[in-house]
Each structure stands twice: as structure tokens, then as C-alpha cells.
Amino acid sequence: MQSTAKCHRKWVQLLEAAVKADGWGQVIEAVEAYEAAAAAILNDLPQVELGDDARDIVEKTIVTMNLRTTCLSSIDGAQLRPTNDEMQLVLQTFQRVLHHAPCVFPLDLAELATPTWSDAKPTAKSKKSKVAASTTDGVTIFIEKIGLKDADRYIDPQIVVSVVDKTLAVVQDKVETAVAMGRQSPYIFFETSLTLEANLDKLRQNDCTIFFEFVHYKKDKRKKSVRCWTMLEMDEIKPGPLALELYAKPCDVSKRAVHLFTVKPLYLHIELQLKSNATRQSDVVNR
């Protein structure tokens, strides 16, 4: 049985290092530090004696660190919570977790959930109003499959889609596909479609880029993790199938440090469909 106080001091030091790197804007260092802190706490937790309230705060801290690494690893991390300021509050609470005075966790974790693909779908009424307001082509993306040399090892794989304009502003918040429907090495199959909120004219006027992140669940760390990513630029948009090359994480929305994920001929396979306003109106009526 390890000393609870000794373990807590180690945990605090690790979390302090992560929050400090996060505050300095050192994204890669912060992600690695948060992951190291979460892993250390998970490893030590079964061996230490904690009251129910203290254990609850420790477990919520782990979840919050995992959420923060997701923010930092995603293209729209600056738009998501928890923020670095909120991580400072979490750190302050975590530092006091062994004190006799009662502690209250500073964040409501239920508010930090990521919308799923189905959650992000508009209602029939909103679909109709958006279709009627648009006079140009809408962009529908059919995500078929992704090729990975170790396709069989990923738990609950998903694709996360976001749209960012030339100023790095988020045009469409990230949405997740459902978990992959099947596998046949080296492919993971999704076979699902998404129609972007912005029409093609708006996307082109703002020189937008569509980002795709491949995420999977890490059981040992109790969180989702980005494995690789890719992007679709405006000059690539045309009806038909496309194979997008994969890049190493973290996703770089500025495109300044883009590195290939693999030299093997493995890609994200998608198909684009451009629907006119009249076609989309017919689709809504027929639904």
C-alpha cells in the first residue's frame, strides 16, 4: 500500500506541469503531460486509501484532464471546454483534496459532453428552413472507410468532422460519426453521410477547410484519443470518390506543421455529392 500523501504530492506535481505547459500554449507538451498525469493517477489509485468524496474528485479530475487533451488535440480546441482557466480551478481543488475541509468539484462534467453525429442533425423543421434559404449547392460527404495497418486494435473508432475558414474561425462545430460498423483489415468501415451546414458558395468564399479526425477509445486512460487526421480543401471539392492522405496528430488547423502519418498507401476514403437547392427541397418533402 503506497502512502496516500506521497502519491497525492506526485499527482499534484504532474498536474501542475501539465497546466503550466497548457498555459504557455505548448500544445504537444501539455497533451503529453496531461496524459502522463492521468496515467499515473489511474495506476496509483487502486493502491491508495481515499474517502468517497476525495475519490470522486480524483476521478473527475482524470475525466477533466482527458477532456482537455481532446480539446488541445482537436482543431477547434479553443472553442471547447474545459479551458485552461478551468483547469487552473481543477488544479486548485485537486491540491486540497486531502484536506479535512470539504471540497466541491468546480465543473459540471455533464456540460462538457461532445455532440454526437445524431445530436447534431437538425430537426425536420430546421432542415426545411435551411434548405429554403439556400440557393446553391450543398455538400454531402459519404465517409466510407479508413485504411490503417493496425485496424483491428482500435476500440469504438469514429470520425470527427469540423469546418474551419481561412481566419481559423470554426464554421461548423465538430460532430462525431457513430462507431464504425465493421472491419476488414486493413480497413475500418463507417459508411455514413453528413451534409454540411454551410453551402458550397459560403465554403468557397471563406476559403474553408474540412477536417477529419480519426478517434478511438483508450480503455486504460478512459478517454477518446485522436490517432490521425486529414483535410479536404476547397480546390479538391468535386462530385465523386476521393482518397485523403493521413497526417500525424495533433491536428494542425494552421497547416504549418503537417506530417504524414504513414508512408503506406492507406487513406480516408470518402465520396462527395453536391446537391442543388431544388434537389434538397425534394429530399426534405420525401422524408
N, C-alpha and C positions, 0 to 999 in steps of 0.2 A: 504494500500500500504506500503510494507516494504521499509526501507531505502536501496537503491541500494548499497551504500558504505558498510553498515553493513553486508548485505548479501555477498558481494564480499569478505570481510575480513574472514567471516566464511568459504566460499568456499575454499579460499586460504589455510587456516589452515588445512582443511580436506585433500586437495590435497597434501600439504606438508607432512602430516603424512603418506599418502599412498606411496609417492615417497621415503620417508625415510625408511619405512619398506621394500619396494621393494629393495632399495639399500643395505640393510643389509641382503638380502636373506631370509627374513621372509615371506615365500610364503603365508601361510594361513592368517597372519595378513595383508599382503599387499592386497590380494584379498578382504578381508572384508573391508579394509579402502577405496580401490577404489570404491567398491560397495556402501559404505556409502556416499562417496563424490558425486558420480553420482546421487544417490537417493535424496540427499539434494538439489543439484542444480536443478534437474528436478522439485522438489516440489516448490522451491522458484521462478523459472524462470518466470512463468506467472504473478507474483506479483511485478516484478521489472521493472524499466524503463531502457532500453538499446538501443543504436543506432544499426542500421543494422549490421555494421561491428563488433561491440562488441558482439552482439548476435550470429553472425556467428562463432566467435572464441569460445564462451562459448559452443555452440552446438558441434563444432568439438572437443573440449576438452572432452565432455561427451563421444562421439564416441570413442575417443582415449583411454580413461580410460577403456571402455568396451572391446576394443580390447586387452588392456594389461592384463586384468583379464582373458581373454581367453587364452593368451599366458601362464600365470602363472598356469592356471588350466589344461593345456594340457601337454601331455608327451613330446612334442618337443618344449615347450615354449622358450627354449634358442635359438632355431633356427629361431624364428618368430619375426616379428616386430609388434608394436613398442618395442624397447629395453628400459631398464631403463635409459640409457643415453638420448634417445629421449624423455622420459617422463620428464627428467630434463629440456629439452628445452621447452617442452609444458608448464611446470610449470612457467618458466621464462616469457613466453609470456602471460600466464594467469594472472600473477601478475600485468602486465602492461595494462590489458585490459581496465581499466577505464581512463588511461592517455589520454591526448589530442593528443599525437603523434600517428600516425597510426601504427597499429600492423599487422604483416603478420604471419599467422599460419605456424609453422616451418616444418610441414609434409604434404606430399601429400597422403591423405587418400585412393585415388584410388590404390596406390601401395601396400596397406596393406591388400587387399582382400584375403580371403582364397579360394583356388581352390575347385570347386565342383567335385563331382564324374565324371560327364560327361567331365569337363575340363581336368581331369587327364587321361582320356582314350587316349592311343596312337593312331596315325593315322594308316591306313591300312598298309602303307609302313613301319612304325616303328614296328608294330606288327610282320610283316613278318621277318624283320631283327632280332628282339629279339628272335623269335621262332627258326629261323635257327641257331642262336648262342648257343641255349641251348640244352643240350644233356640229361637232367634229367627231373624229374617230375616238373611240375608247380603246384602251389596251387591255386585253385579257392574256394572262400568262398561264400556260399549262405547264406545271412542273412535273416532268416525267420521272426522272431518276438522277442519281448522283453516283459517280464511279469512285470507289475507294479501295485500296489494296487490302484493307482490313475491315471490310464492310460488315462482317459477321459479329464484330466485337462491340458495336455501339448499342447502348440501351436507349429506347424511346427516341430515335432520331427524328428531327424535324428540320424544316427550312424556315428561316425568319426573313421576311421581306420588308424593306424600307425604301423610301424615295427621298433623295436629298437634292437641292438645287445647287447652282454654281456658287452661291454665297455660303454654302454648307448649312442652310436652313432646312429643317425637316418638312417636306411637303406631304408625306404620308407616314404616320407613326408606324412602327414595326408591328407586324402581325405574324403569328406562327401558323404553319400548316398543322393539320392533325399528324399524329405519329405515323411514320411510314407504314404502308400497307403490306409490304413484302420485300424479300431479298433473294437475289440470285447472284452470287459472287461473280464479278466484283461490284455489283450494283445494289443500291438501296432504292426501292420504288416508292414514289409518293402518289403520282397520278391524280393530281388535284389542280384546280384552277382558281385564279384570283383576277378580278377586274380592278384595275387601279382607280382610285377616286378621281384623279386629275385626267382630263382628256389629253390627247396627243399634242394638240396645239400648245396647251399650257406647259406640258413637259418640255417641249422643244423651245418655247420662248424663254424658259428659265434654265435651259441647258441642264436638265436634271439627269441624275444617275440613279439607276435602280440597283440596290444592293441585296445580295442573298447571303445569308449566313447559315452554315450547317451546324446545328447544335445537337447535343446528346446529353443524357443524364449520367452523372458520375455518382454511383452509389456510395462510394467511400467518402465523398465530400458532400453528399446530399444536396447537389445543385446541378443546374444545367451549365454546360460549358460549350464555348464556340471552338470547333475543331478547325474549320477553314471557311473561306468566303469567296465570293466572286461578285462581279458587277456587270451591268448592261448599260452602255452609254447610248445617247440619242442617235448617233450615226449607225448604230447596229440594229435599230428597230425596223423590222420589216416582217411581213407575214411569213410564217413557216418555222421550221425547226432550227435551233441554234445549240451549239455546244460551247459552254463558257469555261475557260480555264480557271483552275482553283488557286487561291493565294493563301499564304500562311497568315495565321492570326497574329495580332489583333486586326480587326477590320479597320482599314485606314481610309476614312471618308475624304481626306485631303488628297489622296493618291500620291503622296510624296515618298512613301516607303513601301512599295508593293513588291512582294517577293513570291515567286512560285511556290506552291505547296508541295508539288511533286513534278518530277520530270517524266513520269509515266503518262501515257495518253489517256488520262482519266479526267472527266469533266462533269459539270452540271448540265443536264440535258433538259431544255425547255422548248416550248413551241409558242410563238406569238400569233395572236389573232386580233386584227383590227376591225372593230365593229362600228359601222356608221350609226348615226343617231336614229335613223329610221329602223334599222335592224334591231337596235337595242330597245326601242319602243315596242316593237313586235314581240321581243323576248319577254318583256315585262307583262304585256297583255296575256301572253300564252301561259304564264306561270300560274 
